[in-house]
Each structure stands twice: as C-alpha cells, then as structure tokens.
Amino acid sequence: MSKKPAHDKAKAKSKAEPANRTIALNKRARYEYHLIERVEAGIALQGWEVKAIRAGRANLTDGYAYVQDGEIYLIGAQITPLIQASTHVVANDRRTRKLLLHRHEIDKLIGKVEREGHTLVPTAMYWSGNKVKLEIALAKGKKEHDKRDTEKERDWQREKQRVMRRHNKNA
C-alpha cells in the first residue's frame, strides 16, 4: 500500500476541476433569436485585445457576424483596452475582427445566411487551451409573441424552482 505525495494529490485535483473558461456570454441572443446551430470559431486578435480579455473586458451584446468576400467577420463586439497595455497602439474597441473557420464551415454558413435568411450571432467567448474561441450561432429572429412566450416560460421555471425549494425545506 503506497501513499501518493501531497503535491501529486493537488495536481490531480487541479486537473479534475477545470477553471471557469467562459470570458463573455451574450444572453440577449437567446432572448432575441431562435438559435438553430452553433459553431466554434477562432478569432484573430491583437496583443492588447488578448490582455484586455484576460482582464475580463469583453462584451458580445451588440455584436454580430457578417459575410464579406467569402470570409466571416465579427463586428460590434466590444473589447475595452487596458490603459497600461495599449500605450503605443491606437486601440479601436469595436474594430472588425476576422473569424477563423474551415472553408467547408464557411461555405455552409454562407449558404444558410444567403439562401434561408438566417443571422450569425455570437453567443459566447471562452478559452480553449490558451486560445480564445467564439461560439457563433446560426439564428432566426423571434417575433414579439415568441419573446413573450420565452418570458412566460422563464417565469414559470423560476416559480417551479421556488415551489420545489419550499417543498424540500418542509419535508
């Protein structure tokens, strides 16, 4: 019966529990659109942007992706620069950023956007290893009554959770 040293246990524990890798979420996208299909894309960033993202200064709320010349670009997503990291660079916090996808993924998305009238919406930004990844969703806009249904469903789920908690406390 051999015992593992204490530092081995710490390593095993740190690998078993992954840290929160999410950088930014676009909760508004789930409210405004029916999300049909999700795709993971790389994103071309400058050095100051990576530093700002590490500091938690990314916002996807007003962002969307568009197709131009057979490529897909992210526009409107905000990465606020750090003052100390971008002293020598003129930083544009809402600049257009190129999304990195395989050609067959790009062709598939272009076909759906142009033929079927879908929209490309960023839903999440997260770390994958040491790279920043962006989850974009192929989406269809919701009508006003769909948004009301979403609100009703969310309220019902919240109320259901409250009742269950009260019931479990009393039991």
Order of alpha helices (4+ residues) and beta strands (2+ residues): alpha-beta-alpha-beta-alpha-beta-beta-beta-beta-beta-alpha-beta-beta-alpha
